Amino acid sequence: MRTYIKLVSIVFVALLSACHEKKNTSPQDHLSGQSEFVEWAQQKKITLNSFTESESNSDLEAIFQNAANYKVIALSEGFHNCKEMLQLHHRMIRYLVEEHGFNTVVTESGLPESRLAYNYIKNKPHAVAPWNNGINKMYAAWQEGRTLIEWMREYNRSHENELSYYGIDIGGFYHNWKTPLNNVLEYLETVDAPYATAQSERLEPWLEILSENARIKYINELSQADRDELARILVEMSNYFQINKDQFISKSSNQEYQWAKQSTMAMRMAENYYRNYMGQRNGTPEYVGLNGREIAMAENVKWVLEHKKDAKVILIDHVVHTKTETQHQDGLYGFFTPAGEILKQELKDSLFIVGMTYGGGKFWNDWHTIDSRFIDTIPQSSPNGIEKTMAKIGTEPYYIHWKDNTNNSKTWMNSLLRMRENNYFINIKPIEWDGCVYLPDVSPGTPMR
């Protein structure tokens, strides 16, 4: 027994040392293999014909030539309010829908709330525009973001509503838990009224507190006992849905049941994310990371694939979420395992990820609030940033399919480098993506009034 305990202690110390070594591993100070990569990429780059609809889709045909092999194509967001990025994503989505049969778009919006956007593009009776409560304002705040939703709605009118939209983020996002949980309770009222009443009474104290600024109030206004009780309620509700699946479907429909069940799970995963966020903020060891939200995104994508028959999914997500390797990141991120990594393990070669980098230009800083946002200059890239290398390849917008590159230039792709997203930086290896778009000069999205 003593020998076993000693062995376990040795293994634990070794693992802990590895964690600290990993933490202290910073992005490389040199760009080994850069010149070989640049030489190869200059010959292989695909110049983008246009950001908006073009007479020729030869560029997109080259980028997505193997689209039939993929269940999910992920399009990375370099920063949330980039006009050119939003336009390019719209053009890519339209091409994938019209030429390759993709039928589902998922974005970094709360899953329960996205039912409004789902109903809107399906042209459901009495459906309301989702701009205020049904889609994250990183899309709804800009004309270019709304244009995609309106195009999907119009397309559905002449194609038997074959397109679907889902948010795949945590329920309530950072703000309002009352609306998504009330939606769940309204469903429960139709299938099990006594249970709905009991759960409504249990949740009432938290619904009032978390109806706005939910993450801040969760951290600052709920006691540990409050948080534990809230988590317990959400776990019990999730289990109750599973136990009563057949009964609930018989009284409603499979679609209504699936939305309510997964919305409950999204709120449960939101609580888990807040708990991790609070722990990280209050001094929990840095290797904890903010991975609860990543798990939620990956699980919600998997739910979409299971819930919608023959789903072919286009995933729009911030670059940090489309990475496919764990590294130690700055600040609250800690040892960060991205949703892309979780999905890659599940989907393997049926997942295709397009990264995104940009050279310079302007963006909306502090974009979350209309009164405080302002147009700012994009910060310069890091000396060993991906952007520095991409700028050497070409001065026009282009795409590089990294997985096709030759052995003598793979050193750079496997290097741990810095990359700018919004106005901060992350660590990444280029090889984490299948390919990458480079936008040399970008501008802020067009705000809605």
FIBA-197029 format. One record per residue: residue in three letters; x, y, z of N, C-alpha, C in turn. Coordinates in steps of 0.05 Angstrom, whole numbers, plus 5000, padded with zeros to 4 digits. Each point is the difference from the previous one (the first is absolute). Layout:
<rs>
ALAXYZXYZXYZ;...
</rs>
This chain:
<rs>
MET501749765000498350245000501750255000;ARG502250005017501850235001501250054972;THR500849784987501250024973498050134981;TYR497549925002497950104982499650305005;ILE499850085026499650285007502450174990;LYS502449895003502450144991500050044970;LEU499149784985499950024971497950214992;VAL497750005013498050204993501050285005;SER501550045022501150265007502050094978;ILE501649814991502050074979498650094975;VAL497949854992498550064976498750285002;PHE498850055024498750265005501950234997;VAL502449975013502050214998500950044972;ALA500449784985500850024972497950154983;LEU497449935005497950144985499950295007;LEU500350065025499950285009502350164988;SER502449874999502350134988499550054971;ALA498849804986499450044972498150234995;CYS498050035018498250224998501450275001;HIS501950025020501550255004501850044976;GLU501249794990501750034976498450104976;LYS497649884998498250094977499250295003;LYS499450075025499350285005502250194992;ASN502449925006502350184995501049994971;THR498749834984500849984972498750234985;SER501650194992499050244986500249954970;PRO498550164985500349984970502950044992;GLN500949874979502750004992500950284992;ASP502550065006501150274995501150034972;HIS500049784985500950014972497849884982;LEU500450024975498149904981501349794983;SER500849785012501449784987498249904977;GLY501149974977498649894977498250214986;GLN500250255009498250204988500650054970;SER502550034993500750064972499149774982;GLU500349755009499249784983496950004997;PHE498650065022497150014999499150224981;VAL501250245002499150224984500549944970;GLU502249884994500649934972497949814989;TRP499349795016498049814992497350134997;ALA499250175020497450125001499550204977;GLN502150144992499850194978499149864974;GLN500849754997499249854976497349875003;LYS499149955025497549855004497650175009;LYS500450255006497850165011497750024980;ILE497650025010497650044984499050285005;THR500350174980499150285003496950015000;LEU498950145020497150035002499050184978;ASN497949914986498950174978498550245011;SER498749965023498350215011499249935028;PHE499250205016498749955025497049954997;THR498850144982497249974995499549824976;GLU497549974992499249824978501650074975;SER501049794987501850054977499049844976;GLU500850104976499249864976501549734998;SER502349985013501549754999500549905029;ASN499449745004500649875026502449824998;SER501850054981502349834996501749985026;ASP500150225015501650005025498749825020;LEU497350015003498649845020500049704991;GLU499949964974500249724990502649885008;ALA502150154999502749905007500249965030;ILE498950185016500149985029498449765010;PHE497649964989498249805010499649774981;GLN502249924986499849804980499249725011;ASN500549965026499349755013497750025019;ALA498350204995497850065019498249765005;ALA499749834980498249765003500949825022;ASN502550025008501149825021499550095028;TYR498950245003499850125027497250025010;LYS499749935026497550055014499950295011;VAL502350105008500250275011502350154987;ILE499450244991502150184991499950245018;ALA502350055014500250225019501350244987;LEU498850245002501150254990500750175024;SER502650065002501050155023499550304998;GLU499550135022499750295001502550125011;GLY501450174985502450135009499350215022;PHE498050164995498950175022497050044994;HIS498550055020497149974998498650194982;ASN501050244995498550204985501450084974;CYS501549814988501450064975498149994976;LYS499750214986498250024977500749804978;GLU502549994992500849824979499749705008;MET500549945025499749735009497049914999;LEU498250175010497249944999499049974971;GLN501050174983499249974971501049744988;LEU502549945006501249764989498649755010;HIS499449995026498649785011497349964987;HIS498650224995497449984986500449884972;ARG502050094986500549894973500749715001;MET501749925019500749725003497649835007;ILE498450095018497649855009498149974976;ARG499550214985498349984977501049794980;TYR502650014996501249804981499649725010;LEU500649955026499849735011497149905000;VAL498150185005497249924999499249934971;GLU500650184982499049974973501449784983;GLU502649965006501649824984500649735014;HIS499950005026500849755014498049905020;GLY497650115001497849895016500350055030;PHE501650185008500150065029497350145008;ASN499049925023497250085007499750125028;THR502250045014499950095028502250205006;VAL499450225012502050195009499850035030;VAL502349975014500050045029502150215007;THR499450165019501850225007500350035031;GLU501750185007500750055028497850165014;SER497649895000497750125014498849795020;GLY498650095020498849825019498049814987;LEU500149745007498349814987497050055006;PRO499250035025497150045005498950244986;GLU501550225001499050254987499849974970;SER501749834988500149984971497549884988;ARG498249905017497449904989498550224986;LEU500350255008498850224986501150034972;ALA502649984997501250014973499349764984;TYR499849775012499249754986497250044989;ASN498150095016497350044991499850224978;TYR501750205003499950234981500849914972;ILE502349854998500949924973498249784989;LYS498649865017498149794991497350124992;ASN499850265003497450144993497749895015;LYS500449945026497949905017497850225004;PRO497549925004497950205006500750155025;HIS499750264999500450185023503050025008;ALA501749904983502950025007500850295000;VAL501750075020500950285002503050014993;ALA500850244992502950044993501649955025;PRO502349854997501549925024502150195009;TRP500050254990502350185005500450075029;ASN497950025016500350085028500549775019;ASN498749784996500149785020500849734988;GLY500249974974500449744989502749944987;ILE501750204999502649964987502050195013;ASN502549905003502050175013500450264985;LYS500450225015500350254986502650034985;MET501949815003502450014983499249954971;TYR497649894995498949984973497750204996;ALA498250015019497650174997500650294999;ALA502250095011500650295002500950124974;TRP500749834980501250094975498249934976;GLN499950174981498449954976500949744986;GLU502649964999501149774986499249745015;GLY499750015026499249765015497049944995;ARG498450204999497149964996499449914971;THR501750094981499549924973500049704996;LEU501849865014500149714998497349875009;ILE499050095023497549895010497750064981;GLU499950244989497950074982500249834974;TRP502549954991500349844976499049715005;MET500749895023499149735007496949995001;ARG498850205011497150015001498750014972;GLU501250164983499050034973500449744984;TYR502349885004500749744986497949795008;ASN499349995026498149805009497350034988;ARG499250244992497350044989499749854974;SER502149964985499949864975501349725000;HIS500849915024501449745002498949845024;GLU497450025004498649835020501450025028;ASN500950235007501250055027502149805007;GLU501849934981502049805005502350105017;LEU500450265002502250105016499250045029;SER501949945018499550045029502350175012;TYR499350135022501950165015499949935029;TYR502349975013500149945028502350175012;GLY499650105024502350095017501149765014;ILE502649995004501149765014501650085025;ASP499450245010501450095024498449945025;ILE501250075023498649965025497450155001;GLY498049905014497550145002500250255017;GLY498550214992500250255015502450164995;PHE502049884987502550124994501150145025;TYR500750255000501050135024497950175014;HIS497650004989498150215008497449905013;ASN498249894985497349955009499349715002;TRP499649895024499249735004497049975001;LYS498650225005497149985005498549914975;THR500650114977498649944975500449704992;PRO502449904999500349724992498849805020;LEU500250065026498849815019497050025000;ASN498950234996497150034997499049844976;ASN501550004979499249844976499949715007;VAL501949905015500049725009497549945017;LEU499550195019497749965018497450014985;GLU499850164979497650014984499549734986;TYR502249884990499749744988499149795021;LEU501350005023499249815021497150035008;GLU499050244999497250055007498149844982;THR500849964975498349864980500249705003;VAL502149905012500449715002499849895028;ASP500550175020500049915028499650245018;ALA497550105001499450255014500850005029;PRO499549795016500950005028503050035004;TYR501549864983502950035001500950284992;ALA498850114980500750274991499550205022;THR497849985015499450185022502149985022;ALA500649755006502049965022502750114992;GLN500949964975502650104992500050304998;SER497850124992499750294998500450135027;GLU498849885020500350105028502949975009;ARG501349784994502849965008501950204986;LEU499450064975501850174984499550305004;GLU497750075011499250285001502150195012;PRO501349935022502050185012502350064980;TRP500849794986502350034982499250144974;LEU497649964991499150134975500050305003;GLU499350105023499950295004502950115002;ILE501749865013502850105003501549994974;LEU499649784984501549964976498650094975;SER498150185002498650094977501650214984;GLU502150105011501850184986502849985013;ASN502150064984502749975010500449745015;ALA499249784988499849755014502749915011;ARG502150014984502649905009501050165024;ILE499850274999501050175022498449945025;LYS497349984997498449955024500449725011;TYR500449814983500649735010502550005018;ILE502050154991502550015015499750175026;ASN498750234997500050195022497749985020;GLU497749894991497650015016499049735010;LEU501049784989499249745009502049885019;SER499149895022501749865019500849734988;GLN501949865013500749744991497749815002;ALA498450025021497649835003498050064978;ASP499750264993498250074978500949874973;ARG502650024995501049894975499749704999;ASP500549875023499749715001497149914995;GLU498150155012497249934997499150054971;LEU500950214988499350064972501049774982;ALA502549925004501249784985498349745004;ARG499249955025498549765006497350004985;ILE498650234999497550024986500349944971;LEU502150124987500449964972500749714993;VAL501649875017500649724996497549835002;GLU498450055020497549855004498150044976;MET499850254990498250054977501049854975;SER502650014996501249864976499349705002;ASN500449885023499449725004497149944996;TYR498350185009497149964998499149994971;PHE501250174983499449994972500749724988;GLN502349905008500849744989498249775009;ILE499350015025498349785011497350004988;ASN498950244994497250024990499950064970;LYS502149924985500150074972497549914984;ASP499349745002497849904984497450145007;GLN499550045026497650135009499850294989;PHE502250155002500150284991499550014970;ILE501349834985499750004971497149944992;SER498849815014497249934994498150235004;LYS500750185018498350235006500850254985;SER502249994985500850244985501049904972;SER502650014996501249894976502949965006;ASN501349844983502949955005501650264998;GLN499250174980501550264997499750185025;GLU497550035010499650165023501549895024;TYR499949745003501449875022503050054998;GLN501149964976502950034997500950285006;TRP498550204991500850285006500050055030;ALA497849915014499850065029502249855015;LYS500449744993502149845014502750134997;GLN500850074975502750104995500250285011;SER497950155001500050275013500649975030;THR498849815012500649945029502949935003;MET501049834982502849925002501850244995;ALA499350184982501650244995500150185025;MET497950015015500050165025501849865021;ARG499849745000501749855019503050044993;MET500650004975502850044992500850295004;ALA498150194999500750285006500850035029;GLU498549865018500750015029502849895004;ASN500649784986502649885003502250194991;TYR499550144978501950204989500450235020;TYR497850105011500250225020501749915024;ARG499549755008501549905024503049994994;ASN500749914976502950004993501150284998;TYR498450184988500850284996500650125027;MET498149965019500450115027502449895014;GLY500549744997502349885012502650114989;GLN500150034974502450104987500450295009;ARG497950155001500250285008500950045029;ASN499249815017500750025028502549855009;GLY501649914980502649905007500249704999;THR498149854988500449724995502449964983;PRO501649785004502449964983499450044970;GLU502050114987499650094973499449784980;TYR500749755007499549794980497049914999;VAL498350125017497249944999498850084973;GLY500550244991499150094974497050054999;LEU499150144979497250074996498849814980;ASN500049745006499349804980497049935000;GLY498550095020497249935001498550094976;ARG500550244991498750104976500749854975;GLU502549914999500949854976498649734999;ILE499749875024498549755001497150044990;ALA498850235010497350064992499750034970;MET501850154987499950044971500249734986;ALA501949845008500449744986497649825004;GLU498949995024497749835005497650104984;ASN499650264998497850104985500249954970;VAL502550014989500349934972499349704996;LYS500949835018499449724998497049955002;TRP498650165017497149985002498750074974;VAL500950224987498950074974500349784980;LEU502349874999500549784981498249775006;GLU499449955025498249775008497150084996;HIS499350255005497350095001498950054972;LYS501650104982499150054972501049794982;LYS498249854988500849784982501450124976;ASP502249874992501650074976501150295002;ALA500650085024501150275004502850024988;LYS500450214985502750084991500450285010;VAL501850045018500250235017502250194993;ILE499450264999502050214998500250135027;LEU502349995013500450115027501650264998;ILE498850215010501450265001500850055029;ASP502650035006501050025027502650165001;HIS500550135022502450155004502449824998;VAL502350114991502449844995500849835024;VAL499750115024500949865024498449745004;HIS497550004990498349765003500549794978;THR501250084978500449814977502849885001;LYS501650075019502649875004499649705006;THR502049844995499749715005502249895018;GLU501450175015501949915019499850165026;THR500649885022500150135026502750135004;GLN499950265008502450145009499350175024;HIS502150095014499550205020499750274987;GLN497850145007499450264989500350215021;ASP499950254992500350235019497550025018;GLY500450125022497850095017498249775009;LEU497450054998498049825010499849744985;TYR501049994975499749764984501449765013;GLY502450055011501449785013500749784979;PHE500249755009500449784981497449954986;PHE499950094975497550034986499749784979;THR497849845003499349794981497750104983;PRO500450084974498050124984497949804990;ALA497650114994497949844989500949854975;GLY501650134983501049874976501549755005;GLU501549995022501549765007498149775008;ILE498050075015498049805009498649894975;LEU499150184982498649914977501849844981;LYS502550074998501949854983500349725009;GLN500149955026500249735010497549844994;GLU497750135000497449874994499649964970;LEU500550204984499350004972502349914982;LYS502450035010502449924984500150144973;ASP500249844978500450124974497450124988;SER497849975014497550124990499750295010;LEU502050105014500150285008502150154984;PHE499350224988501950174985500050285011;ILE502350105008500250265014501650204984;VAL498750234994501350224987500750215020;GLY502650055004500850215019499850274987;MET500750215015499950274990502150185014;THR501550144985501850215011499650254983;TYR500950235011499750254986502450185006;GLY500750164980502450175003499650245017;GLY498350184992499550255015497450124991;GLY499650255009497650144994498650115024;LYS497450015000498450125021498049805011;PHE499150045025497949825011498550165022;TRP497749895007498450125022501249905026;ASN501250185016500949945026497750035020;ASP500049845021497950015020497349994987;TRP499649814982497749994982497449915014;HIS500249895024497649895013497950205005;THR500850255005498150215007500050224980;ILE497750084989499850204979501250275009;ASP499450075025500950275009503050015004;SER501349785005502950005006501849914977;ARG498949874980501749894979501250234983;PHE502349954990501450204983501849854981;ILE500550134977501749894979502950045008;ASP501549785000502750015010501849864979;THR502650065002502049874982500749725011;ILE500049804983500749735009502950005010;PRO500549895023502749995011501949864981;GLN502550075001502149874984500249715009;SER500749834981500349715007502649965016;SER500149775013502449935015502449964982;PRO502550045009502349964983500149724988;ASN499149805016500049734989497149914995;GLY498350194991497349944995499549874973;ILE497949854998499249884974499750214979;GLU499050235008499450224980502550094985;LYS502350005014502550094988500749824976;THR499649745005500649814978498150024977;MET497450035007497950014979500450254983;ALA500950225012500550244984502249974979;LYS501849825005502249954981499049844975;ILE497849875003499049824978498650164978;GLY498550205008498550164980498650245013;THR499550204984498750245010497050014994;GLU499049804986497149994994498849795017;PRO497350015005498749795016500449724986;TYR500749815016500549734989499449785020;TYR500149764991499649765016502349814995;ILE501049875021502049794997499049745013;HIS500149784985499349745010502549885013;TRP500350045026502449935014500649704999;LYS498049845001500449715002501449894975;ASP500150154978501249914975503050074999;ASN501150135021502750104996502049785002;THR502450064989502149794998501649985026;ASN501449785003501349945025502050215009;ASN501550114981502150195007499050275009;SER497450045000498950265010498149965023;LYS499949755011498149955022501050095027;THR502650075002501050085026498650245010;TRP499650204983498550245008497249945009;MET498649824985497249945006499749865027;ASN502149865009500049875026501250165023;SER500750254993501150185021497850125017;LEU500550045025498150145018500450304996;LEU498050134989500350284993497850175014;ARG500350264997498050185011498150084977;MET497550065007498150094980498150215013;ARG499550214986498250215010497149924994;GLU498350035021497149984995498750235016;ASN498250144986499050255011502450175007;ASN500350095025502250175007501849875021;TYR500049735000501849865018501249774985;PHE501649835013501649804986499649725012;ILE500249804983499949725010502449854989;ASN500549765011502049824990498749794982;ILE501449934979498849814981502249884982;LYS499649764991501649884979498450024974;PRO501150104978498550014975498849734992;ILE501449785006499149744991497349925013;GLU499150155020497449945013497750044980;TRP500350154979497950034980500749854975;ASP498049944983500549884974501150204980;GLY499150255003500950214982499350275013;CYS500750224986499750265013499550224979;VAL498250185007499550244984501750225012;TYR501250164982501450245009498850254987;LEU499250195018498850254991502050225007;PRO501350124980502250195005499050265013;ASP497650094993499150265011496949985004;VAL499150065023497249955006498850255013;SER497350005002498650235010497749915019;PRO499050185016497949925019497349964986;GLY498449825012497349954989498350254999;THR497949994984498150234997497949975022;PRO500050195019498149975023497150044992;MET498249855012497250054998499250245017;ARG498050144993499250235015498649915026;
</rs>
